[in-house]
Amino acid sequence: MIDMTTRLLAAAAAATLSALLAPSAAHAAYPSTGTTYKDVVDQGDGDRYEAHIKIKIGSDKKKIAKIVVTATCEDKGSARVVWKNVKIYPGGTFSAQKSKKGKMTYSIQGTFTSAQGASGGVNHYTCYPFGFPFYAEK
């Protein structure tokens, strides 16, 4: 079992890494309208963990119609987080947060690297404080 300090440090490192790996604005693009981008992240390091990310673009390419992150932990259940009408800024970047009981519990940030995909990072507290990078594709 990993102690809480190690998990917090891992979450901070993952969030920093995903920010550093995010492409520069010169490579960013707006997404295609009417498109859904998906990724599945599997962390099998003793604490069985899986996350599904779905980013849906409606008729406005400057707004994400819906982002759904479903995180599942083998020993602690699962959580589904939904964000709607998330603005896409110039350069293709986006970010959103959710709070529970006054504490930020979920956040996502990313950049559309092309019309084909988006990369970024998700932080959540479903199992324990954890962050992971993602690359969602059509």
N, CA and C atoms as an extended XYZ file, in Angstrom:
414
Properties=species:S:1:pos:R:3:atomname:S:1:resname:S:1:resid:I:1 pbc="F F F"
N         0.850       -1.179        0.000 N   MET     1
C         0.000        0.000        0.000 CA  MET     1
C         0.893        1.239        0.000 C   MET     1
N         0.566        2.194       -0.781 N   ILE     2
C         1.336        3.427       -0.881 CA  ILE     2
C         0.786        4.421        0.122 C   ILE     2
N         1.690        5.084        0.874 N   ASP     3
C         1.196        6.036        1.875 CA  ASP     3
C         0.726        7.330        1.214 C   ASP     3
N        -0.024        8.145        1.951 N   MET     4
C        -0.670        9.350        1.418 CA  MET     4
C         0.346       10.365        0.901 C   MET     4
N         1.483       10.540        1.591 N   THR     5
C         2.501       11.497        1.144 CA  THR     5
C         3.025       11.115       -0.233 C   THR     5
N         3.305        9.833       -0.424 N   THR     6
C         3.792        9.362       -1.721 CA  THR     6
C         2.749        9.608       -2.805 C   THR     6
N         1.495        9.376       -2.483 N   ARG     7
C         0.428        9.592       -3.459 CA  ARG     7
C         0.281       11.063       -3.815 C   ARG     7
N         0.377       11.936       -2.816 N   LEU     8
C         0.296       13.373       -3.087 CA  LEU     8
C         1.447       13.828       -3.973 C   LEU     8
N         2.653       13.334       -3.672 N   LEU     9
C         3.813       13.682       -4.497 CA  LEU     9
C         3.650       13.146       -5.920 C   LEU     9
N         3.117       11.942       -6.054 N   ALA    10
C         2.890       11.371       -7.386 CA  ALA    10
C         1.868       12.187       -8.163 C   ALA    10
N         0.813       12.644       -7.487 N   ALA    11
C        -0.209       13.460       -8.150 CA  ALA    11
C         0.379       14.780       -8.621 C   ALA    11
N         1.185       15.411       -7.768 N   ALA    12
C         1.812       16.681       -8.142 CA  ALA    12
C         2.772       16.480       -9.309 C   ALA    12
N         3.540       15.402       -9.276 N   ALA    13
C         4.482       15.122      -10.359 CA  ALA    13
C         3.749       14.856      -11.670 C   ALA    13
N         2.658       14.099      -11.620 N   ALA    14
C         1.892       13.809      -12.838 CA  ALA    14
C         1.286       15.072      -13.424 C   ALA    14
N         0.766       15.952      -12.567 N   ALA    15
C         0.176       17.202      -13.051 CA  ALA    15
C         1.241       18.083      -13.688 C   ALA    15
N         2.414       18.161      -13.048 N   THR    16
C         3.516       18.956      -13.598 CA  THR    16
C         3.985       18.368      -14.916 C   THR    16
N         4.126       17.045      -14.968 N   LEU    17
C         4.570       16.381      -16.187 CA  LEU    17
C         3.599       16.619      -17.332 C   LEU    17
N         2.305       16.509      -17.059 N   SER    18
C         1.335       16.719      -18.137 CA  SER    18
C         1.363       18.156      -18.628 C   SER    18
N         1.610       19.110      -17.732 N   ALA    19
C         1.709       20.508      -18.151 CA  ALA    19
C         2.954       20.723      -19.006 C   ALA    19
N         4.060       20.079      -18.639 N   LEU    20
C         5.291       20.221      -19.407 CA  LEU    20
C         5.201       19.544      -20.767 C   LEU    20
N         4.451       18.453      -20.838 N   LEU    21
C         4.327       17.722      -22.097 CA  LEU    21
C         3.285       18.302      -23.038 C   LEU    21
N         2.469       19.219      -22.534 N   ALA    22
C         1.439       19.819      -23.382 CA  ALA    22
C         2.105       20.571      -24.529 C   ALA    22
N         1.591       20.440      -25.718 N   PRO    23
C         2.192       21.094      -26.868 CA  PRO    23
C         2.056       22.610      -26.792 C   PRO    23
N         2.958       23.275      -27.467 N   SER    24
C         2.908       24.734      -27.478 CA  SER    24
C         1.734       25.214      -28.325 C   SER    24
N         1.358       26.474      -28.152 N   ALA    25
C         0.219       27.034      -28.879 CA  ALA    25
C         0.424       26.988      -30.393 C   ALA    25
N         1.673       26.995      -30.845 N   ALA    26
C         1.945       26.962      -32.278 CA  ALA    26
C         1.440       25.663      -32.915 C   ALA    26
N         1.331       24.587      -32.123 N   HIS    27
C         0.883       23.304      -32.652 CA  HIS    27
C        -0.592       23.042      -32.360 C   HIS    27
N        -1.237       23.976      -31.694 N   ALA    28
C        -2.624       23.764      -31.278 CA  ALA    28
C        -3.591       24.042      -32.423 C   ALA    28
N        -4.789       23.503      -32.271 N   ALA    29
C        -5.830       23.691      -33.280 CA  ALA    29
C        -7.185       23.598      -32.613 C   ALA    29
N        -8.195       24.103      -33.290 N   TYR    30
C        -9.552       23.892      -32.797 CA  TYR    30
C       -10.000       22.498      -33.221 C   TYR    30
N       -10.861       21.873      -32.434 N   PRO    31
C       -11.337       20.532      -32.781 CA  PRO    31
C       -12.355       20.572      -33.914 C   PRO    31
N       -12.642       19.412      -34.461 N   SER    32
C       -13.679       19.281      -35.487 CA  SER    32
C       -15.046       19.286      -34.813 C   SER    32
N       -16.022       19.960      -35.427 N   THR    33
C       -17.376       19.968      -34.865 CA  THR    33
C       -18.005       18.584      -35.007 C   THR    33
N       -18.916       18.268      -34.087 N   GLY    34
C       -19.621       16.997      -34.127 CA  GLY    34
C       -18.734       15.785      -33.905 C   GLY    34
N       -17.647       15.953      -33.160 N   THR    35
C       -16.669       14.884      -32.968 CA  THR    35
C       -16.571       14.502      -31.494 C   THR    35
N       -16.289       13.234      -31.232 N   THR    36
C       -16.034       12.765      -29.873 CA  THR    36
C       -14.613       12.218      -29.812 C   THR    36
N       -13.854       12.681      -28.827 N   TYR    37
C       -12.480       12.242      -28.595 CA  TYR    37
C       -12.478       11.370      -27.345 C   TYR    37
N       -11.749       10.231      -27.372 N   LYS    38
C       -11.766        9.292      -26.250 CA  LYS    38
C       -10.365        8.815      -25.898 C   LYS    38
N       -10.205        8.454      -24.614 N   ASP    39
C        -8.978        7.818      -24.141 CA  ASP    39
C        -9.326        6.948      -22.939 C   ASP    39
N        -8.545        5.891      -22.740 N   VAL    40
C        -8.652        5.047      -21.552 CA  VAL    40
C        -7.266        4.995      -20.927 C   VAL    40
N        -7.185        5.337      -19.645 N   VAL    41
C        -5.925        5.320      -18.908 CA  VAL    41
C        -6.013        4.195      -17.893 C   VAL    41
N        -5.023        3.303      -17.903 N   ASP    42
C        -5.016        2.152      -16.998 CA  ASP    42
C        -3.742        2.199      -16.164 C   ASP    42
N        -3.902        2.280      -14.858 N   GLN    43
C        -2.765        2.278      -13.938 CA  GLN    43
C        -2.828        0.991      -13.133 C   GLN    43
N        -2.005        0.032      -13.431 N   GLY    44
C        -2.049       -1.252      -12.740 CA  GLY    44
C        -0.840       -1.481      -11.860 C   GLY    44
N        -0.536       -0.538      -10.978 N   ASP    45
C         0.671       -0.619      -10.150 CA  ASP    45
C         0.372       -1.079       -8.721 C   ASP    45
N        -0.441       -2.095       -8.563 N   GLY    46
C        -0.809       -2.551       -7.222 CA  GLY    46
C        -2.157       -1.991       -6.810 C   GLY    46
N        -2.367       -0.704       -7.040 N   ASP    47
C        -3.674       -0.090       -6.830 CA  ASP    47
C        -4.359       -0.077       -8.188 C   ASP    47
N        -5.197       -1.037       -8.468 N   ARG    48
C        -5.861       -1.155       -9.774 CA  ARG    48
C        -6.742        0.056      -10.018 C   ARG    48
N        -6.457        0.765      -11.091 N   TYR    49
C        -7.136        2.017      -11.378 CA  TYR    49
C        -7.347        2.140      -12.879 C   TYR    49
N        -8.507        2.657      -13.275 N   GLU    50
C        -8.781        2.877      -14.692 CA  GLU    50
C        -9.625        4.137      -14.834 C   GLU    50
N        -9.360        4.912      -15.872 N   ALA    51
C       -10.150        6.115      -16.141 CA  ALA    51
C       -10.515        6.156      -17.619 C   ALA    51
N       -11.756        6.515      -17.888 N   HIS    52
C       -12.242        6.708      -19.256 CA  HIS    52
C       -12.516        8.196      -19.424 C   HIS    52
N       -12.006        8.761      -20.505 N   ILE    53
C       -12.188       10.182      -20.784 CA  ILE    53
C       -12.909       10.303      -22.116 C   ILE    53
N       -13.969       11.112      -22.131 N   LYS    54
C       -14.707       11.363      -23.376 CA  LYS    54
C       -14.930       12.867      -23.486 C   LYS    54
N       -14.490       13.445      -24.602 N   ILE    55
C       -14.637       14.874      -24.871 CA  ILE    55
C       -15.498       15.005      -26.123 C   ILE    55
N       -16.682       15.603      -25.975 N   LYS    56
C       -17.629       15.701      -27.095 CA  LYS    56
C       -17.749       17.154      -27.555 C   LYS    56
N       -17.549       17.364      -28.852 N   ILE    57
C       -17.681       18.685      -29.462 CA  ILE    57
C       -19.020       18.726      -30.186 C   ILE    57
N       -19.793       19.766      -29.938 N   GLY    58
C       -21.082       19.925      -30.609 CA  GLY    58
C       -20.919       20.697      -31.905 C   GLY    58
N       -21.815       21.633      -32.153 N   SER    59
C       -21.792       22.409      -33.394 CA  SER    59
C       -20.869       23.622      -33.311 C   SER    59
N       -20.399       23.972      -32.117 N   ASP    60
C       -19.507       25.118      -31.920 CA  ASP    60
C       -18.102       24.618      -31.613 C   ASP    60
N       -17.161       24.844      -32.543 N   LYS    61
C       -15.809       24.329      -32.333 CA  LYS    61
C       -15.017       25.114      -31.287 C   LYS    61
N       -15.592       26.193      -30.764 N   LYS    62
C       -14.915       26.960      -29.713 CA  LYS    62
C       -15.464       26.630      -28.322 C   LYS    62
N       -16.234       25.536      -28.246 N   LYS    63
C       -16.806       25.122      -26.964 CA  LYS    63
C       -16.929       23.598      -26.934 C   LYS    63
N       -16.532       23.003      -25.815 N   ILE    64
C       -16.712       21.571      -25.620 CA  ILE    64
C       -18.119       21.373      -25.066 C   ILE    64
N       -18.936       20.599      -25.758 N   ALA    65
C       -20.311       20.370      -25.309 CA  ALA    65
C       -20.328       19.605      -23.989 C   ALA    65
N       -19.480       18.565      -23.889 N   LYS    66
C       -19.466       17.765      -22.668 CA  LYS    66
C       -18.134       17.032      -22.526 C   LYS    66
N       -17.607       17.018      -21.294 N   ILE    67
C       -16.453       16.195      -20.932 CA  ILE    67
C       -16.940       15.231      -19.857 C   ILE    67
N       -16.651       13.945      -20.035 N   VAL    68
C       -17.009       12.943      -19.030 CA  VAL    68
C       -15.742       12.179      -18.656 C   VAL    68
N       -15.428       12.153      -17.361 N   VAL    69
C       -14.322       11.350      -16.841 CA  VAL    69
C       -14.928       10.351      -15.861 C   VAL    69
N       -14.723        9.070      -16.131 N   THR    70
C       -15.186        8.020      -15.232 CA  THR    70
C       -13.958        7.312      -14.682 C   THR    70
N       -13.757        7.409      -13.374 N   ALA    71
C       -12.602        6.798      -12.719 CA  ALA    71
C       -13.080        5.630      -11.867 C   ALA    71
N       -12.376        4.501      -11.975 N   THR    72
C       -12.731        3.304      -11.221 CA  THR    72
C       -11.518        2.810      -10.447 C   THR    72
N       -11.723        2.524       -9.166 N   CYS    73
C       -10.682        1.958       -8.315 CA  CYS    73
C       -11.156        0.597       -7.840 C   CYS    73
N       -10.265       -0.371       -7.893 N   GLU    74
C       -10.643       -1.732       -7.527 CA  GLU    74
C       -11.217       -1.811       -6.112 C   GLU    74
N       -10.625       -1.088       -5.175 N   ASP    75
C       -11.045       -1.218       -3.780 CA  ASP    75
C       -11.907       -0.072       -3.259 C   ASP    75
N       -12.128        0.984       -4.065 N   LYS    76
C       -12.871        2.141       -3.554 CA  LYS    76
C       -14.024        2.580       -4.439 C   LYS    76
N       -14.444        1.755       -5.372 N   GLY    77
C       -15.586        2.111       -6.202 CA  GLY    77
C       -15.218        2.983       -7.384 C   GLY    77
N       -16.194        3.771       -7.842 N   SER    78
C       -15.957        4.606       -9.013 CA  SER    78
C       -16.681        5.936       -8.875 C   SER    78
N       -16.290        6.865       -9.731 N   ALA    79
C       -16.927        8.181       -9.764 CA  ALA    79
C       -17.004        8.637      -11.209 C   ALA    79
N       -18.065        9.344      -11.525 N   ARG    80
C       -18.264        9.904      -12.870 CA  ARG    80
C       -18.399       11.407      -12.713 C   ARG    80
N       -17.577       12.146      -13.442 N   VAL    81
C       -17.591       13.605      -13.376 CA  VAL    81
C       -17.934       14.134      -14.759 C   VAL    81
N       -18.861       15.091      -14.818 N   VAL    82
C       -19.308       15.653      -16.095 CA  VAL    82
C       -19.154       17.167      -16.053 C   VAL    82
N       -18.546       17.716      -17.093 N   TRP    83
C       -18.489       19.162      -17.292 CA  TRP    83
C       -19.226       19.457      -18.589 C   TRP    83
N       -19.989       20.537      -18.632 N   LYS    84
C       -20.711       20.924      -19.848 CA  LYS    84
C       -20.326       22.340      -20.253 C   LYS    84
N       -20.367       22.586      -21.565 N   ASN    85
C       -20.114       23.910      -22.147 CA  ASN    85
C       -18.798       24.520      -21.680 C   ASN    85
N       -17.715       23.787      -21.877 N   VAL    86
C       -16.378       24.241      -21.492 CA  VAL    86
C       -15.784       25.039      -22.648 C   VAL    86
N       -15.362       26.255      -22.367 N   LYS    87
C       -14.811       27.142      -23.396 CA  LYS    87
C       -13.453       26.637      -23.880 C   LYS    87
N       -13.239       26.736      -25.192 N   ILE    88
C       -11.940       26.443      -25.787 CA  ILE    88
C       -11.318       27.790      -26.127 C   ILE    88
N       -10.185       28.075      -25.531 N   TYR    89
C        -9.521       29.366      -25.699 CA  TYR    89
C        -8.678       29.379      -26.968 C   TYR    89
N        -8.302       30.591      -27.440 N   PRO    90
C        -7.399       30.663      -28.591 CA  PRO    90
C        -6.153       29.825      -28.296 C   PRO    90
N        -5.697       29.114      -29.270 N   GLY    91
C        -4.584       28.199      -29.060 CA  GLY    91
C        -5.067       26.792      -28.750 C   GLY    91
N        -6.394       26.603      -28.667 N   GLY    92
C        -6.944       25.272      -28.464 CA  GLY    92
C        -6.924       24.756      -27.041 C   GLY    92
N        -6.662       25.621      -26.045 N   THR    93
C        -6.586       25.159      -24.658 CA  THR    93
C        -7.950       25.188      -23.973 C   THR    93
N        -8.106       24.329      -22.965 N   PHE    94
C        -9.333       24.292      -22.165 CA  PHE    94
C        -8.992       23.828      -20.755 C   PHE    94
N        -9.838       24.195      -19.799 N   SER    95
C        -9.686       23.709      -18.425 CA  SER    95
C       -11.028       23.810      -17.714 C   SER    95
N       -11.224       22.927      -16.737 N   ALA    96
C       -12.458       22.919      -15.950 CA  ALA    96
C       -12.176       22.282      -14.595 C   ALA    96
N       -12.931       22.709      -13.586 N   GLN    97
C       -12.785       22.184      -12.235 CA  GLN    97
C       -14.158       21.831      -11.674 C   GLN    97
N       -14.180       20.920      -10.725 N   LYS    98
C       -15.395       20.573       -9.964 CA  LYS    98
C       -15.008       20.529       -8.499 C   LYS    98
N       -15.906       21.010       -7.658 N   SER    99
C       -15.654       21.003       -6.217 CA  SER    99
C       -16.736       20.220       -5.496 C   SER    99
N       -16.354       19.641       -4.384 N   LYS   100
C       -17.289       18.958       -3.492 CA  LYS   100
C       -17.020       19.451       -2.087 C   LYS   100
N       -18.059       19.896       -1.414 N   LYS   101
C       -17.946       20.378       -0.036 CA  LYS   101
C       -16.869       21.453        0.101 C   LYS   101
N       -16.803       22.358       -0.880 N   GLY   102
C       -15.875       23.476       -0.826 CA  GLY   102
C       -14.439       23.150       -1.179 C   GLY   102
N       -14.136       21.904       -1.532 N   LYS   103
C       -12.776       21.511       -1.894 CA  LYS   103
C       -12.746       21.095       -3.356 C   LYS   103
N       -11.699       21.543       -4.086 N   MET   104
C       -11.570       21.117       -5.473 CA  MET   104
C       -11.249       19.625       -5.485 C   MET   104
N       -12.075       18.848       -6.121 N   THR   105
C       -11.871       17.413       -6.136 CA  THR   105
C       -11.550       16.859       -7.521 C   THR   105
N       -11.902       17.593       -8.565 N   TYR   106
C       -11.632       17.132       -9.922 CA  TYR   106
C       -11.236       18.315      -10.791 C   TYR   106
N       -10.239       18.111      -11.643 N   SER   107
C        -9.890       19.141      -12.616 CA  SER   107
C        -9.345       18.471      -13.876 C   SER   107
N        -9.535       19.154      -14.986 N   ILE   108
C        -9.006       18.691      -16.265 CA  ILE   108
C        -8.488       19.914      -17.003 C   ILE   108
N        -7.375       19.750      -17.687 N   GLN   109
C        -6.831       20.810      -18.519 CA  GLN   109
C        -6.167       20.151      -19.721 C   GLN   109
N        -6.218       20.843      -20.850 N   GLY   110
C        -5.632       20.245      -22.035 CA  GLY   110
C        -5.569       21.198      -23.204 C   GLY   110
N        -5.061       20.674      -24.311 N   THR   111
C        -4.902       21.424      -25.551 CA  THR   111
C        -5.249       20.511      -26.718 C   THR   111
N        -6.021       21.031      -27.644 N   PHE   112
C        -6.263       20.294      -28.882 CA  PHE   112
C        -5.014       20.452      -29.730 C   PHE   112
N        -4.288       19.352      -29.913 N   THR   113
C        -3.028       19.381      -30.647 CA  THR   113
C        -3.251       19.393      -32.150 C   THR   113
N        -4.413       18.918      -32.572 N   SER   114
C        -4.813       18.922      -33.979 CA  SER   114
C        -6.310       18.655      -33.999 C   SER   114
N        -6.880       18.594      -35.182 N   ALA   115
C        -8.296       18.235      -35.272 CA  ALA   115
C        -8.490       16.765      -34.901 C   ALA   115
N        -7.390       16.010      -34.806 N   GLN   116
C        -7.452       14.575      -34.514 CA  GLN   116
C        -7.415       14.228      -33.035 C   GLN   116
N        -6.907       15.146      -32.171 N   GLY   117
C        -6.782       14.763      -30.771 CA  GLY   117
C        -6.464       15.903      -29.828 C   GLY   117
N        -6.555       15.581      -28.528 N   ALA   118
C        -6.262       16.530      -27.456 CA  ALA   118
C        -5.411       15.831      -26.407 C   ALA   118
N        -4.464       16.579      -25.824 N   SER   119
C        -3.660       16.019      -24.744 CA  SER   119
C        -3.749       16.938      -23.542 C   SER   119
N        -3.480       16.384      -22.375 N   GLY   120
C        -3.538       17.183      -21.162 CA  GLY   120
C        -3.423       16.329      -19.931 C   GLY   120
N        -4.044       16.788      -18.848 N   GLY   121
C        -3.965       16.075      -17.584 CA  GLY   121
C        -5.259       16.171      -16.802 C   GLY   121
N        -5.496       15.160      -15.971 N   VAL   122
C        -6.661       15.109      -15.091 CA  VAL   122
C        -6.157       14.888      -13.671 C   VAL   122
N        -6.713       15.627      -12.728 N   ASN   123
C        -6.447       15.407      -11.303 CA  ASN   123
C        -7.768       15.062      -10.645 C   ASN   123
N        -7.749       14.073       -9.760 N   HIS   124
C        -8.992       13.674       -9.094 CA  HIS   124
C        -8.692       13.037       -7.744 C   HIS   124
N        -9.746       12.864       -6.975 N   TYR   125
C        -9.635       12.290       -5.638 CA  TYR   125
C       -10.630       11.148       -5.474 C   TYR   125
N       -10.835       10.358       -6.505 N   THR   126
C       -11.764        9.236       -6.430 CA  THR   126
C       -11.213        8.155       -5.502 C   THR   126
N       -10.018        7.678       -5.790 N   CYS   127
C        -9.379        6.646       -4.971 CA  CYS   127
C        -8.537        7.307       -3.887 C   CYS   127
N        -7.780        8.298       -4.302 N   TYR   128
C        -6.863        9.071       -3.484 CA  TYR   128
C        -6.376       10.183       -4.391 C   TYR   128
N        -5.688       11.186       -3.881 N   PRO   129
C        -5.205       12.249       -4.772 CA  PRO   129
C        -4.336       11.646       -5.870 C   PRO   129
N        -4.708       11.896       -7.119 N   PHE   130
C        -4.006       11.277       -8.231 CA  PHE   130
C        -4.130       12.143       -9.468 C   PHE   130
N        -3.089       12.201      -10.250 N   GLY   131
C        -3.110       12.921      -11.514 CA  GLY   131
C        -2.550       12.032      -12.604 C   GLY   131
N        -3.037       12.205      -13.817 N   PHE   132
C        -2.531       11.410      -14.923 CA  PHE   132
C        -2.657       12.180      -16.227 C   PHE   132
N        -1.731       11.950      -17.154 N   PRO   133
C        -1.833       12.564      -18.480 CA  PRO   133
C        -2.777       11.748      -19.365 C   PRO   133
N        -3.311       12.395      -20.399 N   PHE   134
C        -4.167       11.689      -21.353 CA  PHE   134
C        -3.892       12.192      -22.756 C   PHE   134
N        -4.240       11.377      -23.744 N   TYR   135
C        -4.270       11.790      -25.142 CA  TYR   135
C        -5.542       11.201      -25.742 C   TYR   135
N        -6.534       12.039      -25.950 N   ALA   136
C        -7.829       11.597      -26.472 CA  ALA   136
C        -7.861       11.795      -27.983 C   ALA   136
N        -8.271       10.757      -28.690 N   GLU   137
C        -8.315       10.795      -30.153 CA  GLU   137
C        -9.720       10.529      -30.665 C   GLU   137
N        -9.929       10.911      -31.948 N   LYS   138
C       -11.209       10.623      -32.620 CA  LYS   138
C       -11.399        9.137      -32.708 C   LYS   138
